[in-house]
Amino acid sequence: MKRILALFISAVLLTACSTTPIGLEGTKPVRQTDALGDSRPVPVETTISLSDHPVELPKGAKTSTEDQFNWRNATVYYAMTDRFYNGNPDNDESYGRKKIDAKGLNHGTFQGGDFKGLTDKISEGYFTDLGVNAIWLSAPYEQVHGFVGGGDGEFAHYAFHGYYALDWTMVDRNFGTKEEFAQLVDTAHAHGIRIILDVVLNHTGYNTLKDMATYEFGSFKNGEIDGNWEPKGEERYDAYHELINYEDETAWQKWWGTDWVRAGLPGYDRGGGDDYTMILAGLPDIMTEKSDSVDLPPVLVTKWAQERGDEFLAWRLNQAKDLRQTMDLSPAGYISAWLTAWVREFGIDGFRIDTAKHVELEVWDQLKNQASEALIQWRSENPDAPGADFEDDFFMVGEVWGQGLEKTEYHEHGFDALINFSFQGESFEGPAYRKDTMPAVFQRYADTLNDQAINVLTYISSHDTKLFPRKKLKDGLTYQLLLPGALEVFYGDETARLYVSTGRDLTMGTRSFMNWDDIDLEVFEHFKKLGTFRARNLAVGAGVHTEISQDPFIFKRDYNKGNESNTVLIAMNQSKETSLDVSMAFSDGDLLRDAYTMTAYKVEAGKIRLEPHESGLVLLERLIP
C-alpha cells in the first residue's frame, strides 16, 4: 500500500554564469498568431552575456493572475460522487440498495461515495493541490431506487452515476442530505472552486421493480409486484422483465404518463426517427418539444403524497417546496424550474448538460436564462456566503456526441462550451495518443478558440469511452494540461486509477472506485506541478500561442485582457543545463520560476541559466514580489 507524501519544495537555487546558448539556428522562423489569426515573424536573440547573480525568491511572490479565474483556463474535475470517497457509511444502502449484488459483484452498485467524502477532500486541500478550480459533480438529485440488468444481465446496475432521474426536487439519500450538499458547495467556494452539476433533461430513469412497488405503477403477470426480487441460481439480472405485464395500459398510465414521455408501452407515443424524439437506450424520452402546459407526472404525484411528513425535509430542497404542484408549464418547463431550484438554494455555478443534442435548442436557451437569473438572485440574497463575490456568469457546457473544435449553433443557444470529443477521438485515434502532434495541435487549438471566441472542455479519459493508457499517462497529462481551452479531468487520472473488468459492459469498468490506497505517486506529483502551474497562469488555457522552437519544442502563451496580463514560457525535451533565451517572453530583471522544479531565476541580458528537471519539462512563470 502506497501512502501519499505531502511534499513542499521551496528550493531556490543560486544560479548564473556564461555558457553556450541553446541552438535555435536551423529551426523554422518564430511566428506569433494573435487572437484574430494573423501570423507575423518574431525575432529571436541567440547571444548571451550573464554574470554570477544569486537569486532570492521574495516571500509571498505570485504570478499576475494567481488569484484570477476564467472559464477558458478552467481545470474541471469530473467527480462521480458515488465512486470518489466515502465520508459517511451510514448512507451507503439507502432505499434498500445493496453494495454487493446477488451475484457477489459491485460493478453497478452504489459503492459509498458521498457529499461528505467530497467535502472532506476539498477541506484537506486535495483539489487545490491539483490546481483544480471547478468540480463537475454527478447529478445529486434522487435517482431510481432499484436496479436494471447490467451488461447482458450479468450484474445489478443501479443509478449510481446520476443518469436515471426520478425526482429533481430531492437529494438522493445515498449521497447525503441537503445540508451536507450545502456544506460541500460552501467549502468548494471557500477554496475558490466552482461547482458544476451534471443534469439530464432528455430522459428519466428506467422502470425498476423497487419503484414499481413503492409508487404503485405497472403490474406483474402473476399478481403483486415484488420490489425485492433478485435473480436466483443461473437467472440473469434482466430476467425481471419476464415477470412484468407490459400490456396493462391502465397500470402504466400511473408511471410518467403519456403527456410526459415516449416509451415502448401501451398508450404511450413511440420513439421517433430523429435526435429529438428518439428513445435513447430504451430510456423514457421526455417530450421536451411540447409547449403546452401539462399536469404533474402520476409517479411524482404518488411519490410526493407519501412524502408529506417532516421526516423527508432533510432531503427536499427548500426552494422546491412550492414547485411540487401542478403549474402552467410544459414538461421541459417543470424540469427547468426544478433544476434552477438547485441554483437558487446553493449557488451552483454551472450545469454540464447530458445528451444535449436530443433536446431542442430553445429549451437550452430557457434553462440558461433561468439558471443565470437564479445565480444572480442567490449572490444578491446571500452576500456573506462563500462564492457570493464570484464575478463570472453562470456556465453551461454541453455533451454533443462527436463535437470537436468547430463553432456550432449550440454556442448561440446558451452554451458557453462543448465537450471536445476529437482530442481522444471517437475511435481512440485522436492526437492525445501522439506526442509528436503537440506543436500543430497547440497552435490549432489556440488559433481556433481565440478566432471563434468559443471554449471547449477537452478530456483524455471518459466514463462513456475509456481510460487513457496508464503506462503513457504522464505524457497524456502533460499534453492535456498544457492545452488551450478548458479541460475535463476524469477522476483518478491524477492517480492512475485502473480500469476494472466488468464483463460485456466495457464502459462500466471506467467507473471503478477511486484508488486511494494505490496512488501512483509519480503520476500524482507530475499532475500537481502541471495543474497548479496552469491554475496560476491564465495564459496557459486562455492565451495567444507562439511557437519559439520545434527542436527543442519551446513556446509561449500571452494573455492580455483588460487590466490582466500574463505570460508563460514552456520548453520540452530540455534535459541539459543550459542558458535559455527568454527575451521573447520576459524582460531583464524579471523574477522567474520553473514551476516543475520550483527553481527561481532572474533574467539578465535576456537569458537565464537553466537547470531543468531530468524529464526535460520546463514551466517558466513570472513572479511579482
C-alpha positions in Angstrom: 0.0 0.0 0.0 1.4 3.3 -1.0 1.0 6.4 1.0 0.7 9.9 -0.2 3.6 12.0 1.0 2.9 15.7 1.5 5.8 17.3 -0.3 6.6 21.0 -0.1 9.5 22.1 -2.3 10.9 25.6 -1.8 14.3 25.3 -3.3 15.7 28.5 -4.6 19.0 27.9 -6.4 21.7 30.5 -6.7 22.5 30.5 -10.4 24.1 32.2 -13.4 27.3 32.2 -15.4 28.1 32.3 -19.1 27.6 29.2 -21.2 26.6 28.2 -24.7 23.0 29.1 -25.7 20.6 26.6 -27.0 20.8 26.3 -30.8 17.8 27.9 -32.5 19.6 28.2 -35.8 18.1 26.0 -38.5 14.6 25.9 -36.9 11.7 27.3 -38.7 11.2 31.1 -38.2 9.4 32.0 -35.0 5.9 33.2 -35.7 3.2 34.6 -33.4 -0.5 34.2 -34.1 -2.8 36.8 -32.5 -6.4 36.5 -31.4 -7.6 37.3 -35.0 -5.5 34.6 -36.5 -2.9 36.9 -38.1 0.7 35.5 -38.2 3.9 37.5 -38.1 7.6 36.7 -37.6 9.2 37.3 -34.2 12.9 38.0 -34.0 14.9 35.6 -31.8 18.1 36.7 -29.9 20.7 34.0 -29.6 23.6 35.7 -27.9 24.1 35.8 -24.2 26.0 37.6 -21.5 25.4 36.5 -17.9 27.2 37.2 -14.7 27.1 35.4 -11.4 24.0 36.5 -9.7 22.3 35.0 -6.6 18.5 34.8 -6.9 16.2 35.4 -3.9 12.6 34.5 -4.0 10.6 37.1 -2.0 8.1 35.7 0.4 4.6 35.9 -1.0 5.7 36.4 -4.6 2.8 35.5 -7.0 2.1 35.4 -10.7 0.0 38.2 -12.1 -3.1 36.0 -12.4 -2.7 33.7 -9.4 -5.9 34.8 -7.8 -7.9 35.1 -11.0 -10.5 32.6 -12.5 -11.5 32.3 -16.1 -13.6 29.5 -17.6 -11.3 29.4 -20.7 -8.5 28.3 -18.4 -10.6 26.1 -16.1 -9.5 22.7 -14.9 -12.8 20.9 -14.4 -12.6 17.7 -12.3 -15.3 15.2 -13.0 -16.0 13.6 -9.7 -18.5 10.7 -10.0 -19.7 11.2 -6.4 -20.5 7.6 -5.6 -17.1 6.4 -6.7 -14.9 9.1 -5.2 -14.7 8.9 -1.4 -17.0 7.5 1.4 -17.3 10.1 4.1 -20.4 8.7 5.8 -21.0 5.0 5.7 -24.4 5.4 7.3 -26.0 6.4 3.9 -24.5 3.6 1.9 -27.5 1.4 1.3 -30.4 3.9 1.2 -33.7 2.9 -0.3 -32.7 -0.8 0.2 -29.9 -0.6 -2.3 -27.2 -3.2 -1.8 -23.4 -2.6 -2.2 -22.9 -6.2 -3.3 -25.5 -7.7 -5.6 -26.8 -11.3 -5.5 -24.0 -12.4 -7.9 -21.4 -11.1 -5.4 -20.5 -8.2 -7.7 -20.3 -4.4 -7.2 -19.8 -3.3 -10.8 -23.0 -1.4 -11.0 -24.0 -0.9 -7.3 -23.7 2.3 -5.2 -20.3 1.9 -3.6 -20.5 4.5 -0.9 -19.0 7.8 -2.2 -21.0 10.8 -1.0 -21.1 14.6 -0.4 -19.3 14.3 2.9 -16.4 12.5 1.3 -16.0 15.2 -1.3 -16.2 17.9 1.3 -13.5 16.2 3.3 -11.2 16.1 0.4 -11.8 19.7 -0.5 -11.1 20.7 3.1 -7.9 18.8 3.0 -6.7 20.8 0.0 -6.7 17.8 -2.3 -8.2 19.7 -5.3 -6.3 22.9 -4.6 -3.0 20.9 -4.7 -4.0 19.6 -8.1 -4.8 23.1 -9.5 -8.5 22.1 -9.9 -10.7 25.2 -9.9 -14.0 23.6 -10.8 -15.7 20.3 -9.9 -18.3 18.7 -12.1 -20.5 16.6 -9.8 -22.6 13.7 -11.0 -26.3 14.5 -10.6 -27.1 14.9 -6.9 -30.9 14.6 -7.2 -32.9 11.5 -6.5 -32.4 8.6 -8.8 -34.5 5.5 -9.5 -34.2 3.3 -6.4 -33.9 -0.2 -7.9 -31.6 -1.8 -10.4 -31.8 -2.9 -14.1 -29.7 -5.6 -15.7 -26.1 -4.6 -16.3 -24.2 -5.8 -19.3 -26.0 -8.8 -20.6 -27.8 -9.2 -17.2 -24.6 -10.2 -15.5 -24.9 -7.7 -12.6 -27.2 -5.3 -10.9 -26.9 -1.8 -12.5 -28.1 1.0 -10.2 -28.2 4.7 -11.0 -25.0 5.5 -9.0 -23.8 7.7 -12.0 -26.8 10.0 -11.8 -28.2 9.5 -15.3 -31.5 7.7 -14.3 -33.6 10.6 -12.7 -36.6 10.0 -10.6 -37.2 13.3 -8.7 -35.3 16.5 -9.4 -36.6 18.2 -6.2 -35.0 15.8 -3.8 -31.4 14.9 -2.8 -30.6 11.3 -3.4 -30.0 9.8 0.1 -27.1 7.7 -1.0 -25.1 10.9 -1.5 -26.2 12.6 1.7 -28.6 15.3 2.9 -29.3 18.8 1.6 -27.3 20.2 4.5 -24.3 18.1 3.5 -24.7 19.2 -0.1 -24.8 22.9 1.0 -21.6 22.3 3.1 -19.9 20.8 0.0 -20.7 23.8 -2.1 -19.8 26.3 0.5 -16.5 24.5 1.2 -15.7 24.4 -2.5 -16.5 28.1 -2.9 -14.3 29.0 0.1 -11.4 27.3 -1.7 -12.1 29.2 -4.9 -13.6 26.1 -6.6 -16.7 26.4 -8.8 -19.4 23.6 -8.7 -21.0 22.3 -11.9 -23.9 19.9 -11.7 -24.4 17.1 -14.3 -28.1 17.4 -15.4 -30.3 15.4 -17.6 -33.4 16.9 -19.3 -33.7 14.4 -22.2 -34.9 11.3 -20.3 -36.0 9.8 -17.0 -34.7 6.6 -15.4 -35.9 3.1 -16.3 -38.7 1.3 -14.5 -37.3 -0.8 -11.7 -39.1 -3.3 -9.5 -38.4 -1.3 -6.4 -40.0 1.8 -7.8 -42.9 -0.1 -9.3 -43.7 -1.5 -5.8 -43.1 1.7 -3.9 -45.0 4.1 -6.2 -47.7 1.6 -7.5 -47.3 1.7 -11.3 -47.1 -1.1 -13.8 -48.1 -4.7 -12.9 -46.8 -8.2 -12.6 -48.1 -11.1 -14.7 -48.7 -13.1 -11.5 -50.2 -10.5 -9.2 -48.4 -8.4 -6.6 -45.1 -6.7 -7.6 -42.1 -7.9 -5.6 -39.9 -4.9 -5.2 -37.2 -7.0 -3.5 -36.8 -9.6 -6.3 -33.3 -10.8 -7.1 -32.1 -13.5 -9.5 -31.5 -16.9 -8.2 -29.1 -19.5 -9.4 -28.4 -19.1 -13.1 -31.0 -16.4 -13.6 -29.8 -13.1 -15.0 -30.5 -9.6 -13.7 -32.6 -8.7 -16.7 -34.9 -11.7 -16.0 -37.3 -9.5 -14.0 -38.7 -8.2 -17.3 -40.3 -11.7 -17.8 -42.3 -11.1 -14.6 -43.8 -7.7 -15.7 -47.0 -7.3 -17.5 -46.1 -4.7 -20.1 -49.6 -4.9 -21.8 -51.5 -3.4 -18.8 -52.2 0.0 -20.2 -54.1 1.3 -17.1 -51.3 0.3 -14.8 -48.6 2.0 -16.9 -50.6 5.3 -17.0 -49.6 5.6 -13.4 -45.9 6.0 -14.3 -44.8 9.1 -16.1 -47.9 9.3 -18.2 -48.5 9.9 -21.9 -48.2 13.7 -21.6 -44.7 13.5 -20.3 -42.7 10.7 -22.1 -42.4 8.4 -25.1 -42.0 4.8 -24.2 -42.5 1.4 -25.6 -45.6 0.9 -23.6 -49.4 0.7 -24.5 -50.9 4.1 -24.8 -47.6 5.9 -25.0 -46.2 7.5 -28.1 -43.4 5.5 -29.7 -40.0 6.9 -30.3 -39.3 8.9 -33.5 -36.6 8.7 -36.1 -34.8 12.0 -35.2 -32.5 13.1 -32.4 -35.2 15.0 -30.6 -37.9 12.2 -30.5 -35.8 9.0 -30.4 -35.9 6.8 -27.4 -32.2 6.7 -26.3 -31.0 3.3 -24.9 -34.6 2.4 -24.0 -34.9 5.3 -21.6 -38.3 7.1 -21.4 -37.9 10.2 -23.7 -39.2 13.4 -22.2 -41.4 15.3 -24.6 -39.2 18.4 -24.5 -40.7 19.7 -27.7 -44.1 20.4 -26.1 -45.0 23.9 -25.3 -48.5 23.3 -23.8 -48.9 23.1 -20.1 -49.3 19.6 -18.6 -50.2 18.2 -15.2 -47.6 16.6 -12.9 -46.5 13.1 -13.9 -48.5 10.5 -12.0 -45.4 8.8 -10.4 -44.4 12.1 -8.8 -48.0 12.8 -7.6 -47.9 9.4 -5.9 -44.4 9.9 -4.5 -45.0 13.4 -3.1 -48.2 12.3 -1.4 -46.0 9.8 0.5 -43.5 12.5 1.5 -45.7 15.0 3.4 -44.1 14.3 6.8 -41.2 16.2 8.3 -39.0 13.1 8.1 -38.4 13.9 4.4 -37.3 17.5 4.9 -33.6 16.6 5.2 -33.6 15.8 1.5 -36.3 18.0 0.0 -34.9 21.3 -1.4 -36.4 24.4 0.3 -36.5 26.2 -3.0 -38.6 23.3 -4.5 -41.3 23.4 -1.9 -43.7 25.4 -4.0 -42.7 23.6 -7.2 -44.1 20.3 -6.2 -47.5 21.1 -7.6 -49.3 21.4 -11.0 -48.1 24.6 -12.7 -48.7 26.2 -16.0 -45.6 24.6 -17.5 -44.6 22.2 -20.2 -42.5 19.1 -19.3 -39.3 20.9 -20.1 -40.6 23.9 -18.1 -41.2 21.9 -15.0 -37.7 20.3 -15.1 -36.0 23.6 -15.8 -37.8 25.1 -12.7 -36.7 22.1 -10.6 -33.1 22.3 -11.8 -32.8 26.0 -11.2 -34.1 25.5 -7.7 -30.6 24.0 -7.0 -29.0 27.2 -8.2 -31.3 29.4 -6.1 -30.7 27.3 -2.9 -27.0 26.5 -3.1 -25.4 29.0 -5.6 -24.4 26.4 -8.1 -22.0 27.9 -10.7 -22.8 25.8 -13.8 -24.5 22.9 -15.5 -23.0 20.1 -17.6 -25.8 19.1 -19.9 -26.1 15.4 -20.8 -27.3 14.3 -24.2 -27.7 17.9 -25.3 -28.3 17.2 -29.0 -31.5 15.3 -28.0 -33.3 18.4 -26.7 -34.5 21.4 -28.7 -32.2 24.4 -28.7 -34.9 26.8 -27.4 -35.1 24.6 -24.2 -31.4 25.2 -23.6 -31.9 28.9 -24.0 -34.7 28.8 -21.4 -32.7 26.8 -18.9 -29.6 29.0 -19.3 -31.6 32.2 -18.8 -33.4 30.8 -15.7 -30.2 29.5 -14.2 -28.4 32.8 -14.8 -31.1 34.7 -13.1 -31.2 32.2 -10.2 -27.4 32.6 -9.6 -27.7 36.4 -9.6 -30.5 36.2 -7.1 -28.5 33.8 -4.9 -25.5 36.0 -4.8 -27.7 39.0 -4.0 -29.6 37.3 -1.2 -26.5 35.6 0.3 -23.8 38.3 0.2 -21.8 36.8 3.0 -21.8 33.2 1.6 -18.6 31.8 0.1 -18.8 32.3 -3.6 -21.2 35.3 -3.5 -18.3 37.5 -4.6 -17.5 35.4 -7.7 -18.0 37.6 -10.8 -18.2 35.0 -13.5 -21.5 34.3 -15.2 -23.4 31.0 -14.9 -21.6 28.5 -17.0 -23.2 25.8 -19.2 -21.3 23.1 -21.1 -22.9 20.6 -23.3 -22.3 17.0 -24.3 -22.9 16.9 -28.1 -21.6 13.5 -29.1 -18.8 13.7 -31.7 -18.3 17.5 -31.2 -14.8 18.9 -31.9 -13.5 22.4 -32.0 -15.9 23.8 -34.5 -18.4 26.6 -33.6 -22.0 25.4 -33.9 -25.5 26.5 -33.2 -25.2 25.4 -29.6 -22.8 28.2 -28.9 -25.7 30.6 -29.9 -28.2 28.9 -27.6 -27.0 29.1 -24.1 -23.8 27.0 -24.2 -20.5 28.6 -23.1 -18.6 25.5 -24.1 -19.0 22.0 -25.5 -17.2 18.8 -24.6 -14.4 18.1 -27.1 -14.5 14.5 -28.4 -11.8 15.0 -31.0 -8.7 15.0 -28.7 -9.3 11.4 -27.6 -11.1 10.6 -30.8 -14.3 8.6 -31.2 -12.2 5.6 -32.3 -9.4 6.5 -29.9 -7.2 7.7 -32.7 -7.1 11.3 -31.7 -3.9 13.4 -31.1 -3.9 12.7 -27.4 -2.0 9.5 -28.1 0.8 11.1 -30.1 3.2 13.5 -28.6 4.6 14.5 -32.0 1.3 16.2 -32.7 1.8 18.8 -29.9 3.2 21.7 -31.9 0.5 21.6 -34.5 -2.4 20.9 -32.1 -1.4 23.6 -29.6 -1.3 26.1 -32.4 -4.6 25.0 -33.9 -6.4 24.9 -30.6 -5.2 28.4 -29.6 -6.0 29.9 -33.1 -9.4 28.3 -33.4 -10.6 29.1 -29.9 -9.4 32.7 -30.0 -10.5 33.3 -33.5 -14.0 31.9 -33.0 -14.3 33.2 -29.4 -15.5 29.8 -28.2 -14.5 27.4 -25.4 -14.3 23.6 -25.2 -13.8 21.0 -22.5 -11.2 18.5 -23.5 -10.6 15.1 -21.9 -8.2 12.2 -22.3 -10.4 9.7 -20.3 -14.2 9.4 -20.1 -16.9 7.4 -18.3 -18.5 6.9 -21.7 -15.4 5.8 -23.7 -12.3 4.5 -22.0 -9.4 5.5 -19.7 -6.2 6.8 -21.2 -3.4 4.1 -21.2 -1.9 4.1 -17.7 1.6 3.4 -19.0 1.5 6.6 -21.0 -0.4 8.6 -18.5 2.3 11.2 -17.7 2.7 12.0 -21.3 -1.0 12.2 -21.8 -1.5 14.5 -18.8 1.4 16.8 -20.0 -0.3 17.1 -23.3 -3.8 17.7 -21.8 -2.8 20.1 -19.0 -1.0 22.4 -21.4 -3.8 22.5 -24.0 -5.5 25.8 -24.8 -9.1 25.9 -23.6 -10.8 24.4 -20.6 -10.1 20.8 -19.5 -12.1 17.9 -18.2 -10.1 15.7 -15.8 -11.8 12.4 -15.2 -11.5 11.4 -11.5 -8.5 9.1 -11.0 -6.5 10.3 -14.0 -4.2 12.1 -11.5 -3.6 8.9 -9.5 -3.6 6.3 -12.3 -6.9 4.7 -11.2 -7.2 1.4 -13.0 -9.8 0.0 -15.3 -11.8 -2.9 -13.8 -13.2 -5.6 -16.0 -17.0 -5.6 -15.9 -17.9 -8.3 -18.4 -19.6 -7.3 -21.6 -20.3 -3.7 -20.4 -16.9 -2.2 -21.4 -17.6 1.4 -20.2 -18.7 0.4 -16.7 -15.1 -0.6 -15.9 -14.0 3.1 -16.4 -16.1 3.9 -13.3 -14.1 2.0 -10.7 -13.8 3.3 -7.2 -11.1 5.9 -6.6 -7.7 4.2 -5.8 -6.9 6.0 -2.5 -4.9 3.0 -1.3 -2.9 2.6 -4.5 -2.0 6.0 -5.8 0.8 6.2 -8.4 2.8 8.9 -6.7 5.0 9.7 -9.8 1.9 10.5 -11.8 0.3 12.3 -8.9 3.2 14.6 -8.3 3.5 15.2 -12.1 -0.1 16.3 -12.2 0.2 18.6 -9.3 3.1 20.5 -10.8 1.3 21.0 -14.1 -2.1 21.6 -12.6 -1.0 24.3 -10.2 1.1 26.0 -12.9 -2.0 26.1 -15.1 -4.2 27.4 -12.3 -1.7 30.3 -11.5 -1.4 31.4 -15.1 -4.4 32.3 -17.3 -2.2 32.4 -20.3 -1.9 28.6 -20.3 -5.5 28.0 -21.3 -6.7 31.4 -22.4 -3.7 33.0 -24.0 -2.3 33.5 -27.5 0.1 30.7 -28.5 3.5 31.5 -30.1 5.9 28.7 -31.1 9.6 29.7 -30.5 11.4 26.5 -31.5 10.5 23.0 -32.6 13.7 21.2 -31.5 13.7 21.6 -28.6 10.0 22.4 -28.5 9.6 25.8 -26.9 6.6 28.0 -26.9 5.0 30.9 -25.0 1.5 31.9 -24.2 0.4 35.5 -23.7 -2.9 36.6 -22.0 -3.9 40.2 -22.2 -7.4 41.3 -21.3 -8.4 44.5 -19.5 -6.0 45.0 -16.7 -4.9 41.4 -16.6 -1.7 40.4 -18.3 0.1 37.1 -18.0 2.9 35.3 -19.9 4.4 31.8 -19.6 7.3 30.1 -21.5 7.3 26.3 -21.8 10.0 24.1 -23.0 10.1 20.3 -23.6 13.0 17.9 -24.1 15.2 20.5 -22.5 17.1 17.9 -20.4 20.6 19.6 -20.1 21.8 22.5 -18.1 21.9 25.4 -20.5 21.4 29.1 -21.0 18.0 29.8 -22.3 17.0 32.9 -24.2 13.7 34.2 -22.7 13.8 37.7 -24.1 10.8 37.0 -26.3 8.7 36.5 -23.2 10.3 38.3 -20.3 12.4 41.4 -19.6 15.7 41.9 -17.8 15.3 41.9 -14.1 12.1 39.7 -14.2 12.0 37.1 -11.4 11.0 33.7 -12.9 10.3 30.3 -11.5 10.3 27.0 -13.2 7.1 25.5 -11.7 8.3 22.0 -12.4 11.5 22.2 -10.2 10.4 25.3 -8.2 13.7 26.9 -9.0 13.9 30.7 -9.2 15.8 32.6 -11.9 16.5 36.3 -12.6 16.6 37.4 -16.2 19.9 39.1 -17.3 20.7 40.2 -20.9 17.5 38.3 -21.9 18.8 35.0 -20.6 18.5 32.6 -17.6 20.9 29.9 -16.5 18.5 26.9 -16.7 18.8 23.8 -14.7 15.9 21.7 -15.9 14.3 18.6 -14.4 15.5 15.3 -15.9 12.2 15.0 -17.7 13.1 18.0 -19.8 9.9 19.8 -19.0 10.3 23.5 -18.1 7.4 25.6 -16.9 8.5 29.3 -16.6 6.3 31.8 -14.9 7.0 35.4 -13.9 6.6 36.2 -10.2 5.6 39.6 -8.8 7.0 40.4 -5.4 
